[in-house]
């Protein structure tokens, strides 16, 4: 079959055109791959042979008010394992367990970390002891998937002394990872769990860095250096607290292991917390890595509750320390003044209806005393009658105005709300005891700080800062902030001064805390002995110094302390330490509230 020469030429041109189009398409494709998208494909290729390894950022340093370190970072080690599958990881952990201690609970924790972040190295130890690192380095050839690197380790030079206030860090949980405030966090990272570490997590967390390692097809590390430039972690700025670390240490030495309770010290002018302590305490340095299960169980099972912050979370009847609130409400209502007597003198008790309410001084009582004398000697009978004159409605309303039904707002997480009757007190008591389960006698207990009144130590300290100033209280805080004062009560300056003078009599030979007097310094305050239905009574003291121009307010609570004067001795010793004055007679004792 033959074709006309013109037809052959036409077909040849068509073939040449098709071939040209094919070559052009191939050229464009090669140009796109080799030139336009070369970086993208190079990155994909790198992704197949490179793995990101997180670089832990140091947490922000926490200083006290004088620049002493409360929390810092020391060099530490993390140990991680790259693994292509959970089965491979399980096998590697079994092999590692023959070299370093990895118990069943630890093994399960590592597996959970891996399941939550399969594209990340599984953290085995986030605070590996040097002995563990040395043992693993000796067997490094057996475990090419292993990554050992230095990382910052949280350290508290005064761990036990500051545990209650600074808190501790721990590994982020699955529930926390789901919270909006932890958006961007990854499994295995350490976060603040309580205290300042928790409250200011966003400010002191830092920005994680990254390094890159080269791996083979089985996920084994073949090159650790020079794969790609590292992205260094970013350290956050330090924060300065209002705490006085010397004072915190002093309180720790006073409580040590022999006493249970709490101490709060506040600057009454600013609301800055100078000390916040809860006993018994614990070693927060043991929480910087993986907490030994035995130690955690020991703390949780301890009936003394060392991990429970008694200063901010504990609620206790304030006892006679609340009598100042009763006095203020009476003054605000125009019911009584500092020199007012009650109709019935104290003979050791008070008959109300068919019940006899005793005074703490049962033998003879206090006699016919004024309000000032009743404060100094803590006469219950006087305040029973004063409470009846005020009335339950006014007493509850006044207590609520002074903040006894709400939290202080201190910048510490998980603060407990105090217990106090609601404004609709009839409904409150009906719901608590039933319509016929209570009567007007409830006011007698309430007027002396017992009954349906349970306050935190921080809240009582805040109330006394108002007594130490002008009736207003600054919000307690641990990190400096603008002073925000709240007016708790309104009485005349002469009435407030008269109350302070009566409180000064408490810490003198005329009062219940005479044995806690400080030489050359007038201390004003109030003792309290809180009834404890399950054992020995608790001891309270809240006060301030110097009496004329207060610089420090101290609230002390001692579980099973029996008498308020025992708490007063610690409080005045704290004031003495802060103001540098010697004690008059620390060994004397007074059996009083």
LOVO-433992 format. One line per field, with one value per residue (C-alpha): y, x, z negated; residue in three letters. Coordinates in nm, 4 decimals. Layout:
LOVO-433992
yy	[Y, ...]
xx	[X, ...]
zz	[Z, ...]
r	[ala, ...]
end
This chain:
LOVO-433992
yy	[0.0000, 0.3297, 0.6873, 1.0052, 1.1994, 1.4831, 1.2426, 1.1046, 1.4532, 1.5445, 1.2356, 1.2978, 1.6509, 1.5132, 1.2600, 1.5275, 1.7520, 1.4708, 1.3843, 1.7518, 1.7801, 1.4657, 1.5889, 1.9312, 1.7713, 1.5574, 1.8608, 2.0627, 1.7741, 1.7393, 2.1173, 2.1208, 1.8324, 1.9351, 2.3118, 2.4344, 2.1650, 2.0505, 2.1831, 2.0141, 1.6728, 1.7177, 1.7878, 1.4751, 1.2739, 1.4242, 1.3379, 0.9719, 0.9677, 1.2370, 1.2429, 1.5422, 1.5177, 1.7770, 1.9979, 2.0772, 2.4467, 2.5548, 2.6837, 3.0419, 3.1070, 3.2145, 3.4632, 3.5871, 3.9579, 4.0022, 3.8170, 3.4784, 3.1768, 2.9771, 2.7643, 2.7192, 2.4713, 2.2366, 2.0129, 1.6795, 1.3984, 1.2644, 0.9220, 0.8563, 0.5749, 0.5952, 0.3100, 0.2292, 0.0376, -0.0363, -0.3976, -0.2814, -0.0419, -0.3160, -0.5425, -0.2639, -0.1895, -0.5568, -0.5524, -0.2209, -0.3543, -0.6009, -0.3123, -0.0385, -0.0626, -0.0363, -0.1787, -0.2621, 0.0748, 0.2631, 0.0423, 0.1102, 0.4835, 0.4784, 0.2823, 0.5366, 0.8209, 0.6480, 0.5903, 0.9590, 1.0816, 0.8151, 1.0640, 1.1631, 0.9676, 0.7880, 0.9389, 0.6667, 0.8856, 1.2604, 1.2958, 1.0106, 0.9652, 0.9709, 0.6008, 0.5108, 0.7235, 0.5613, 0.2112, 0.2865, 0.4479, 0.1275, -0.0672, 0.1981, -0.0353, -0.2725, 0.0073, 0.2226, 0.3653, 0.5209, 0.8997, 1.0360, 1.4120, 1.6755, 1.8764, 2.1213, 1.9741, 2.1746, 2.2280, 2.3965, 2.4851, 2.4981, 2.2272, 2.1304, 2.4876, 2.6200, 2.3130, 2.4536, 2.7800, 2.7033, 2.3678, 2.1017, 1.9924, 1.6675, 1.5065, 1.6454, 1.4077, 1.3119, 1.5179, 1.8229, 1.7841, 1.8288, 2.1599, 2.4857, 2.6328, 2.3540, 2.3855, 2.3085, 2.0918, 1.7364, 1.4085, 1.3624, 1.7332, 1.8553, 2.1223, 2.2914, 2.0839, 2.3029, 2.6345, 2.9028, 2.6415, 2.5838, 2.9397, 3.0892, 2.7955, 3.0099, 3.2620, 3.0201, 2.7278, 2.8376, 2.7395, 2.3890, 2.3528, 2.0757, 1.8782, 1.6328, 1.2845, 1.0617, 0.7152, 0.4149, 0.2302, 0.0430, 0.3630, 0.3148, 0.6274, 0.6393, 1.0023, 1.2513, 1.5535, 1.7817, 1.6429, 1.9840, 2.2937, 2.2647, 2.4979, 2.5951, 2.6170, 2.9590, 3.0289, 3.2438, 3.5483, 3.5037, 3.6064, 3.7707, 3.6778, 3.8723, 3.5918, 3.6437, 3.3230, 3.3831, 3.4044, 3.0933, 2.9010, 3.0285, 2.9047, 2.5679, 2.5304, 2.6178, 2.3601, 2.0931, 1.7463, 1.8140, 2.0435, 2.0300, 2.3367, 2.6486, 2.9978, 3.2965, 3.6294, 3.9321, 4.2902, 4.4707, 4.7742, 4.5872, 4.2419, 4.0825, 3.7399, 3.7257, 3.3602, 3.0776, 2.7464, 2.4200, 2.1376, 1.8605, 1.9315, 1.7133, 1.7196, 1.8724, 1.7934, 1.4317, 1.5424, 1.6905, 1.3666, 1.0436, 1.0312, 0.7026, 0.5267, 0.4290, 0.7932, 0.9148, 0.6422, 0.7293, 1.0936, 1.0076, 0.7556, 0.9793, 1.0763, 1.4120, 1.5037, 1.6565, 1.7340, 1.9238, 2.2949, 2.3792, 2.7521, 2.7905, 2.4744, 2.3791, 2.5086, 2.5412, 2.7085, 3.0419, 3.0346, 3.3488, 3.5105, 3.5835, 3.7847, 4.0936, 4.0539, 4.0348, 4.3500, 4.5386, 4.4436, 4.5654, 4.8972, 4.9373, 4.8782, 5.1205, 4.8400, 4.8590, 5.0507, 4.9479, 5.0315, 4.8702, 4.6167, 4.3360, 4.2870, 3.9509, 3.9275, 3.6211, 3.3618, 3.0774, 3.0319, 3.1726, 3.0277, 3.0531, 2.8761, 2.5281, 2.5119, 2.6370, 2.7759, 2.7675, 3.0177, 2.8808, 3.0089, 2.7925, 2.8526, 3.1902, 3.3440, 3.6926, 3.9052, 4.2265, 4.3168, 4.5748, 4.4881, 4.5751, 4.3459, 4.0732, 4.0833, 4.0744, 3.7874, 3.6199, 3.6094, 3.3906, 3.5024, 3.8638, 3.7694, 3.5360, 3.8355, 4.0695, 3.8258, 3.8128, 4.1933, 4.2006, 3.9329, 3.6414, 3.8322, 4.1216, 3.8926, 3.6833, 3.9890, 4.1571, 3.8460, 3.8198, 4.1865, 4.1221, 3.8380, 3.5347, 3.3589, 3.3874, 3.3145, 3.5784, 3.5570, 3.4880, 3.3898, 3.0284, 2.7616, 2.5494, 2.7922, 2.6615, 2.8671, 2.9191, 2.7881, 3.0550, 3.0883, 3.2239, 3.5610, 3.3760, 3.2213, 3.0681, 2.8637, 2.7831, 2.6419, 2.4658, 2.2869, 2.2029, 2.0846, 2.0690, 2.3269, 2.2130, 2.1167, 2.4628, 2.7699, 3.1116, 2.9496, 2.9166, 3.2798, 3.2098, 2.9690, 3.1908, 3.4989, 3.3277, 3.1786, 2.8302, 2.6537, 2.7070, 2.9066, 2.7466, 2.9756, 2.9304, 3.0619, 3.2975, 3.4430, 3.5165, 3.6814, 3.8988, 4.0098, 4.1127, 4.3230, 4.5367, 4.5688, 4.6670, 4.9430, 5.1392, 4.8709, 4.7854, 4.4851, 4.4414, 4.1170, 3.8732, 3.7936, 3.6060, 3.7807, 4.1612, 4.3233, 4.6558, 4.6996, 4.6435, 4.7264, 4.6136, 4.7883, 4.5151, 4.7305, 5.0932, 5.2106, 5.5370, 5.5733, 5.6024, 5.2786, 5.1003, 5.2308, 5.1142, 4.7640, 4.7639, 4.8700, 4.5860, 4.3449, 4.4775, 4.3864, 4.0264, 4.0019, 4.1409, 4.0433, 4.1266, 3.8959, 3.5370, 3.5554, 3.7262, 3.4604, 3.5569, 3.9234, 4.0718, 4.3049, 4.6563, 4.5771, 4.6048, 4.3192, 4.3274, 4.0103, 3.7539, 3.3956, 3.1233, 2.7672, 2.5839, 2.2922, 1.9597, 1.6900, 1.4189, 1.5003, 1.7717, 2.1303, 2.3377, 2.6570, 2.9908, 3.3274, 3.6146, 3.9496, 4.2230, 4.4330, 4.6951, 4.7944, 5.1636, 5.1199, 4.7536, 4.6117, 4.2444, 4.0405, 3.6798, 3.4060, 3.0802, 2.7632, 2.4541, 2.1330, 1.9803, 2.2806, 2.2840, 2.6537, 2.9732, 3.0940, 2.8148, 2.9586, 3.3097, 3.2137, 3.1050, 3.4166, 3.6597, 3.4678, 3.5146, 3.8861, 3.9033, 3.7380, 3.9772, 4.2892, 4.1660, 4.2048, 3.9597, 3.7661, 3.8682, 3.5320, 3.2474, 2.9809, 3.1191, 2.9812, 3.0914, 2.8488, 3.0526, 3.0954]
xx	[0.0000, 0.1499, 0.0777, 0.0981, 0.4148, 0.2005, 0.0180, 0.3475, 0.4722, 0.1491, 0.1659, 0.5299, 0.4467, 0.1706, 0.4054, 0.6690, 0.4084, 0.2872, 0.6442, 0.7160, 0.4096, 0.5072, 0.8624, 0.7372, 0.5004, 0.7796, 1.0064, 0.7460, 0.6907, 1.0631, 1.0943, 0.8108, 0.9611, 1.3242, 1.2838, 0.9427, 0.8737, 1.2230, 1.2084, 0.8728, 0.9925, 1.3218, 1.1263, 0.9170, 1.2319, 1.3798, 1.0611, 1.1106, 1.4605, 1.4395, 1.2596, 1.1918, 1.3071, 1.1578, 1.3980, 1.2465, 1.2364, 1.3450, 1.0643, 1.0752, 1.2694, 1.0619, 1.2183, 1.1110, 1.0644, 1.4366, 1.5650, 1.6303, 1.5547, 1.2423, 1.2341, 1.5079, 1.6372, 1.9346, 2.0861, 1.9122, 1.8613, 1.5699, 1.5642, 1.3344, 1.2837, 1.1963, 0.9728, 0.7787, 0.5066, 0.3702, 0.4881, 0.8399, 0.8265, 0.7028, 0.9895, 1.2425, 1.1056, 1.1328, 1.4979, 1.5662, 1.4033, 1.6890, 1.9366, 1.7516, 1.4480, 1.1176, 0.8264, 0.4831, 0.3243, 0.6158, 0.5992, 0.2266, 0.2889, 0.5438, 0.3037, 0.0262, 0.2624, 0.3406, -0.0255, -0.1050, 0.1782, 0.2973, 0.4939, 0.7058, 0.9763, 0.8238, 0.9618, 1.0903, 1.2530, 1.1908, 1.4310, 1.6777, 1.9280, 2.2920, 2.3277, 2.0499, 2.2042, 2.5449, 2.3974, 2.2142, 2.5179, 2.7141, 2.4534, 2.3909, 2.4885, 2.2067, 1.9494, 2.0010, 1.6488, 1.7482, 1.7826, 1.9579, 1.9814, 2.0351, 1.7300, 1.6480, 1.5263, 1.3079, 1.4669, 1.3500, 1.6370, 1.3897, 1.1542, 0.9761, 0.9538, 0.7794, 0.5793, 0.2400, 0.2811, 0.4920, 0.3259, 0.4800, 0.4995, 0.3945, 0.3189, 0.0160, -0.2814, -0.5210, -0.7968, -0.5701, -0.4650, -0.8307, -0.8626, -0.8461, -0.5813, -0.3412, -0.3906, -0.0630, 0.0752, 0.1880, 0.1736, 0.4707, 0.5239, 0.5500, 0.3123, 0.2344, -0.0090, -0.0660, 0.0404, 0.2308, 0.3514, -0.0113, -0.1428, 0.1289, 0.1820, 0.1279, 0.3894, 0.6657, 0.6205, 0.8622, 0.8635, 0.9774, 1.2588, 1.3384, 1.6377, 1.6511, 1.7972, 1.8349, 1.6822, 1.6772, 1.3728, 1.3372, 1.3382, 1.6903, 1.8969, 2.1869, 2.2930, 2.2230, 2.4362, 2.4213, 2.1007, 1.9337, 1.9939, 1.8348, 1.5529, 1.6586, 1.4016, 1.3028, 1.3227, 1.0416, 1.1074, 1.1425, 0.8657, 0.9078, 0.6771, 0.5817, 0.7134, 0.9845, 1.1883, 1.3659, 1.0271, 0.9054, 1.2127, 1.1646, 0.8049, 0.9127, 1.1652, 0.8996, 0.6497, 0.8838, 0.7301, 0.5891, 0.2951, 0.0037, -0.1667, -0.1007, 0.0488, -0.0261, 0.1583, 0.0427, 0.1551, -0.1677, -0.0983, -0.0592, -0.2095, 0.1207, 0.1585, 0.4868, 0.4547, 0.2102, 0.2822, 0.0976, 0.2112, 0.2953, 0.4777, 0.6491, 0.9466, 0.8370, 1.1771, 1.0634, 0.7868, 1.0161, 1.0348, 0.8407, 0.7104, 0.7952, 0.4577, 0.5521, 0.6171, 0.2936, 0.0952, 0.2640, 0.1563, -0.2013, -0.2463, -0.1001, -0.3930, -0.2228, -0.2857, 0.0498, -0.0661, -0.3722, -0.2999, -0.4424, -0.3822, -0.5955, -0.8056, -0.8707, -1.1894, -1.2005, -1.4257, -1.2511, -1.3584, -1.2842, -1.0814, -1.4259, -1.5376, -1.3879, -1.6403, -1.9246, -1.7921, -1.7707, -2.1253, -2.2531, -2.0695, -2.2002, -2.5561, -2.5125, -2.5845, -2.2671, -1.9449, -1.6073, -1.7077, -2.0547, -2.1499, -2.4020, -2.7022, -2.5859, -2.2315, -2.0241, -2.0305, -1.9027, -2.2007, -2.5254, -2.8762, -3.0704, -3.4046, -3.3596, -2.9907, -2.6873, -2.4098, -2.0747, -1.7910, -1.4395, -1.3676, -1.6171, -1.4824, -1.6235, -1.6358, -1.5150, -1.7661, -1.9193, -1.6857, -1.6883, -1.6429, -1.2730, -1.2282, -1.4348, -1.2018, -0.8896, -1.0153, -1.2215, -1.5405, -1.7979, -2.0902, -2.0430, -2.0542, -2.3516, -2.5514, -2.4033, -2.5009, -2.8598, -2.8764, -2.7520, -2.9929, -2.9283, -3.0301, -2.7923, -2.5107, -2.5301, -2.5626, -2.2672, -2.0523, -2.1316, -2.0418, -1.7050, -1.6326, -1.6818, -1.8940, -1.6565, -1.3013, -1.0313, -0.9352, -0.5686, -0.3702, -0.3416, -0.5538, -0.8160, -0.8902, -1.1792, -1.4931, -1.5582, -1.8731, -2.1099, -2.4908, -2.6550, -2.8284, -3.1612, -3.0516, -3.3938, -3.3842, -3.0160, -3.0829, -3.4012, -3.2091, -2.9220, -3.1173, -3.4824, -3.7503, -3.7575, -3.3972, -3.2737, -3.3776, -3.2497, -2.9732, -2.7829, -2.6830, -2.4980, -2.2595, -2.2240, -2.1400, -1.8288, -1.7063, -1.8516, -2.1427, -2.2068, -1.8916, -1.5771, -1.3110, -0.9820, -0.6666, -0.6077, -0.9579, -0.9055, -0.5734, -0.7464, -1.0113, -0.7438, -0.5672, -0.8828, -0.8512, -0.4863, -0.5694, -0.8918, -1.1568, -1.0567, -0.8547, -0.6332, -0.6806, -0.4123, -0.1658, 0.1601, 0.2795, 0.2889, -0.0237, -0.2055, -0.3496, -0.7253, -0.8826, -1.2273, -1.4153, -1.5130, -1.6717, -1.7366, -1.6874, -1.5498, -1.1694, -1.1975, -1.3985, -1.1396, -0.8593, -1.0436, -1.0711, -0.6983, -0.6223, -0.8373, -0.6534, -0.3234, -0.4485, -0.4885, -0.1096, -0.0300, -0.0556, -0.4269, -0.5122, -0.5210, -0.1872, 0.0285, 0.2977, 0.3485, 0.4361, 0.7312, 0.9807, 0.9694, 0.6839, 0.3096, 0.1292, -0.2466, -0.4444, -0.6962, -0.6628, -0.9154, -0.9791, -1.1950, -1.3995, -1.3184, -1.5822, -1.3369, -1.0512, -0.8365, -0.9397, -0.7641, -0.5692, -0.5944, -0.4257, -0.4621, -0.2982, -0.0680, 0.2329, 0.3386, 0.0107, 0.0311, 0.1379, 0.1002, 0.3519, 0.2574, -0.0572, -0.0091, -0.2721, -0.1722, -0.3784, -0.2589, -0.4546, -0.5052, -0.3198, -0.5600, -0.5289, -0.5024, -0.1946, 0.0116, -0.0747, -0.0034, 0.3521, 0.4239, 0.2546, 0.4530, 0.7727, 0.7012, 0.6436, 0.9625, 1.1548, 1.0118, 1.0540, 1.3666, 1.2522, 1.3297, 1.0568, 0.9745, 0.8926, 0.8497, 0.8235, 0.5278, 0.1782, -0.1795, -0.4707, -0.7148, -0.8863]
zz	[0.0000, 0.1028, -0.0075, 0.1840, 0.0933, -0.0383, -0.2738, -0.4033, -0.4723, -0.6542, -0.8740, -0.9524, -1.0670, -1.2913, -1.4517, -1.5058, -1.6727, -1.9022, -1.9985, -2.0637, -2.2877, -2.4787, -2.5280, -2.6361, -2.8891, -3.0260, -3.0409, -3.2290, -3.4700, -3.5326, -3.5765, -3.8285, -4.0263, -4.0034, -4.0334, -4.1444, -4.4031, -4.4861, -4.8444, -4.9058, -4.7887, -4.9698, -5.2879, -5.2333, -5.1831, -5.4951, -5.6817, -5.5965, -5.7439, -6.0139, -6.3482, -6.5679, -6.9282, -7.1665, -7.3622, -7.7007, -7.7869, -8.1355, -8.3547, -8.4740, -8.7931, -9.0944, -9.3363, -9.6764, -9.7485, -9.8256, -9.5196, -9.6809, -9.4629, -9.5448, -9.2270, -8.9674, -8.7084, -8.7288, -8.4570, -8.4250, -8.1743, -7.9747, -7.8134, -7.5172, -7.2704, -6.8995, -6.7981, -6.4768, -6.6647, -7.0103, -6.9819, -6.9055, -7.2023, -7.4345, -7.3308, -7.3805, -7.7289, -7.8228, -7.7182, -7.8946, -8.2103, -8.2461, -8.2700, -8.4590, -8.6898, -8.4970, -8.6956, -8.5564, -8.6400, -8.4843, -8.1751, -8.1355, -8.1714, -7.8864, -7.6644, -7.7306, -7.6416, -7.3121, -7.2281, -7.2864, -7.0616, -6.8162, -6.6074, -6.9080, -7.0908, -7.3888, -7.7090, -7.9410, -8.2070, -8.2171, -8.5096, -8.4807, -8.7643, -8.6607, -8.7520, -8.5044, -8.2299, -8.2877, -8.2726, -7.9479, -7.7875, -7.8521, -7.6511, -7.3873, -7.0986, -7.1945, -7.1740, -6.8633, -6.9086, -7.2409, -7.2778, -7.5859, -7.6190, -7.8827, -7.9904, -8.2694, -8.5965, -8.8368, -9.1751, -9.4964, -9.7340, -10.0271, -9.9032, -10.2244, -10.3535, -10.0396, -9.9325, -10.0329, -9.8474, -9.5396, -9.4633, -9.2427, -8.8798, -8.7206, -8.3861, -8.2060, -8.2166, -7.9390, -8.1018, -8.1201, -7.7570, -7.6611, -7.8472, -7.6440, -7.8764, -7.7737, -7.3996, -7.2235, -7.5055, -7.4308, -7.6170, -7.8486, -7.9163, -8.2752, -8.4028, -8.7329, -8.9340, -9.2401, -9.3924, -9.2050, -8.9560, -8.8559, -8.8905, -8.6700, -8.4347, -8.1240, -8.2378, -8.3434, -8.1037, -7.8284, -7.4601, -7.3664, -7.1105, -6.8651, -6.7470, -6.4587, -6.4327, -6.1279, -6.1404, -5.9123, -5.7815, -6.1126, -6.3190, -6.4540, -6.5111, -6.2657, -6.3087, -6.5901, -6.4985, -6.1962, -6.0450, -6.0517, -6.2646, -6.6092, -6.7124, -7.0658, -7.3468, -7.4772, -7.8489, -7.9956, -8.2137, -8.5898, -8.8279, -9.1664, -9.4527, -9.7645, -9.9875, -10.2465, -10.2195, -10.5505, -10.7231, -10.5438, -10.6628, -11.0174, -11.0291, -10.8894, -11.1705, -11.4299, -11.3001, -11.1660, -11.2293, -11.5759, -11.4902, -11.2478, -11.1082, -10.9053, -10.9159, -10.6952, -10.7183, -10.5166, -10.4640, -10.5647, -10.3454, -10.0170, -10.0716, -9.9722, -10.1333, -10.3247, -10.4249, -10.3642, -10.5315, -10.5911, -10.8188, -10.7821, -10.4602, -10.2010, -9.9658, -9.6344, -9.4816, -9.4609, -9.2202, -8.9548, -8.7553, -8.7847, -9.1419, -9.3135, -9.3594, -9.7145, -9.8099, -9.6496, -9.8267, -10.1557, -10.1226, -10.0216, -10.3014, -10.5728, -10.8042, -10.8689, -10.5013, -10.4043, -10.0485, -10.1742, -10.2041, -10.5452, -10.4963, -10.1826, -10.1601, -10.5235, -10.6900, -11.0670, -11.3203, -11.3928, -11.7598, -11.9622, -11.6828, -11.5316, -11.8353, -11.6757, -11.3932, -11.6467, -11.8151, -11.4854, -11.3832, -11.7217, -11.6745, -11.3194, -11.4458, -11.7369, -11.9822, -12.1918, -12.2399, -12.3729, -12.7334, -12.7206, -12.9909, -12.9457, -13.1760, -13.3086, -13.4531, -13.3692, -13.6455, -13.4299, -13.1993, -13.0618, -13.0820, -12.7575, -12.7532, -12.8895, -12.8011, -12.9924, -12.7681, -12.9432, -12.9333, -12.8904, -13.2422, -13.4264, -13.7755, -13.8806, -13.5330, -13.4385, -13.6263, -13.4953, -13.2077, -12.9286, -12.5619, -12.5873, -12.8875, -12.7204, -12.4194, -12.6370, -12.8529, -12.5769, -12.7849, -12.6083, -12.8267, -12.7196, -12.3512, -12.3941, -12.5106, -12.2517, -11.9766, -12.1072, -12.1022, -11.7420, -11.6222, -11.3894, -11.0763, -11.1401, -11.2538, -10.9351, -10.7103, -10.8803, -10.8501, -10.4793, -10.4242, -10.5865, -10.3433, -10.5668, -10.3055, -10.0099, -9.9032, -9.9352, -9.5668, -9.6402, -9.3310, -9.4404, -9.2674, -9.4448, -9.7288, -9.9409, -9.9986, -10.3731, -10.5371, -10.6655, -10.6801, -10.3660, -10.3600, -10.3717, -10.7015, -10.7792, -10.4628, -10.5263, -10.8744, -10.7605, -10.4847, -10.7197, -11.0254, -10.9243, -11.0165, -11.3813, -11.4152, -11.5199, -11.7177, -11.8270, -12.0291, -11.6995, -11.7418, -12.0667, -11.8984, -11.5914, -11.8024, -11.9500, -11.6198, -11.6594, -11.4935, -11.1235, -11.0710, -10.9251, -10.7829, -10.6022, -10.7666, -10.4718, -10.5133, -10.8824, -10.7983, -10.5391, -10.7915, -11.0400, -10.7750, -10.7781, -11.1573, -11.1091, -10.8576, -10.8083, -10.7783, -10.4228, -10.3086, -10.0046, -9.8151, -9.9316, -9.6537, -9.5996, -9.2835, -9.2785, -9.1393, -9.1704, -9.5195, -9.5139, -9.8513, -9.9624, -10.2440, -10.4890, -10.7580, -10.8529, -11.2083, -11.3425, -11.3724, -11.7515, -11.7650, -11.5515, -11.7722, -12.0838, -11.9366, -11.8600, -12.2160, -12.3493, -12.1200, -12.2559, -12.6038, -12.4809, -12.4368, -12.7806, -13.1458, -13.1305, -12.8406, -12.7230, -12.5366, -12.7979, -12.7663, -12.4011, -12.4663, -12.2758, -12.4440, -12.3054, -12.0695, -12.1268, -11.9544, -11.9001, -11.8357, -11.9506, -12.0673, -11.9909, -12.1042, -11.8522, -11.9804, -11.8189, -11.8556, -11.7505, -11.9844, -12.1388, -12.0636, -11.7981, -11.8709, -11.6901, -11.7046, -11.4592, -11.5170, -11.3943, -11.4938, -11.5687, -11.7333, -11.6336, -11.2694, -11.1707, -10.9256, -10.9449, -11.0104, -11.1195, -11.1420, -11.3115, -11.3358, -11.5254, -11.4960, -11.8407, -11.9856, -12.2838, -12.3821, -12.1794, -12.3636, -12.2029, -11.8605, -11.9928, -12.0824, -11.7272, -11.5847, -11.7980, -11.7269, -11.3547, -11.4147, -11.6201, -11.3385, -11.0809, -11.2954, -11.4818, -11.8460, -12.1323, -12.3165, -12.6756, -12.8337, -12.5857, -12.8578, -13.0558, -12.9960, -13.0394, -13.0289, -12.8247, -12.4916]
r	[unk, unk, unk, unk, unk, unk, unk, unk, unk, unk, unk, unk, unk, unk, unk, unk, unk, unk, unk, unk, unk, unk, unk, unk, unk, unk, unk, unk, unk, unk, unk, unk, unk, unk, unk, unk, unk, unk, unk, unk, unk, unk, unk, unk, unk, unk, unk, unk, unk, unk, unk, unk, unk, unk, unk, unk, unk, unk, unk, unk, unk, unk, unk, unk, unk, unk, unk, unk, unk, unk, unk, unk, unk, unk, unk, unk, unk, unk, unk, unk, unk, unk, unk, unk, unk, unk, unk, unk, unk, unk, unk, unk, unk, unk, unk, unk, unk, unk, unk, unk, unk, unk, unk, unk, unk, unk, unk, unk, unk, unk, unk, unk, unk, unk, unk, unk, unk, unk, unk, unk, unk, unk, unk, unk, unk, unk, unk, unk, unk, unk, unk, unk, unk, unk, unk, unk, unk, unk, unk, unk, unk, unk, unk, unk, unk, unk, unk, unk, unk, unk, unk, unk, unk, unk, unk, unk, unk, unk, unk, unk, unk, unk, unk, unk, unk, unk, unk, unk, unk, unk, unk, unk, unk, unk, unk, unk, unk, unk, unk, unk, unk, unk, unk, unk, unk, unk, unk, unk, unk, unk, unk, unk, unk, unk, unk, unk, unk, unk, unk, unk, unk, unk, unk, unk, unk, unk, unk, unk, unk, unk, unk, unk, unk, unk, unk, unk, unk, unk, unk, unk, unk, unk, unk, unk, unk, unk, unk, unk, unk, unk, unk, unk, unk, unk, unk, unk, unk, unk, unk, unk, unk, unk, unk, unk, unk, unk, unk, unk, unk, unk, unk, unk, unk, unk, unk, unk, unk, unk, unk, unk, unk, unk, unk, unk, unk, unk, unk, unk, unk, unk, unk, unk, unk, unk, unk, unk, unk, unk, unk, unk, unk, unk, unk, unk, unk, unk, unk, unk, unk, unk, unk, unk, unk, unk, unk, unk, unk, unk, unk, unk, unk, unk, unk, unk, unk, unk, unk, unk, unk, unk, unk, unk, unk, unk, unk, unk, unk, unk, unk, unk, unk, unk, unk, unk, unk, unk, unk, unk, unk, unk, unk, unk, unk, unk, unk, unk, unk, unk, unk, unk, unk, unk, unk, unk, unk, unk, unk, unk, unk, unk, unk, unk, unk, unk, unk, unk, unk, unk, unk, unk, unk, unk, unk, unk, unk, unk, unk, unk, unk, unk, unk, unk, unk, unk, unk, unk, unk, unk, unk, unk, unk, unk, unk, unk, unk, unk, unk, unk, unk, unk, unk, unk, unk, unk, unk, unk, unk, unk, unk, unk, unk, unk, unk, unk, unk, unk, unk, unk, unk, unk, unk, unk, unk, unk, unk, unk, unk, unk, unk, unk, unk, unk, unk, unk, unk, unk, unk, unk, unk, unk, unk, unk, unk, unk, unk, unk, unk, unk, unk, unk, unk, unk, unk, unk, unk, unk, unk, unk, unk, unk, unk, unk, unk, unk, unk, unk, unk, unk, unk, unk, unk, unk, unk, unk, unk, unk, unk, unk, unk, unk, unk, unk, unk, unk, unk, unk, unk, unk, unk, unk, unk, unk, unk, unk, unk, unk, unk, unk, unk, unk, unk, unk, unk, unk, unk, unk, unk, unk, unk, unk, unk, unk, unk, unk, unk, unk, unk, unk, unk, unk, unk, unk, unk, unk, unk, unk, unk, unk, unk, unk, unk, unk, unk, unk, unk, unk, unk, unk, unk, unk, unk, unk, unk, unk, unk, unk, unk, unk, unk, unk, unk, unk, unk, unk, unk, unk, unk, unk, unk, unk, unk, unk, unk, unk, unk, unk, unk, unk, unk, unk, unk, unk, unk, unk, unk, unk, unk, unk, unk, unk, unk, unk, unk, unk, unk, unk, unk, unk, unk, unk, unk, unk, unk, unk, unk, unk, unk, unk, unk, unk, unk, unk, unk]
end
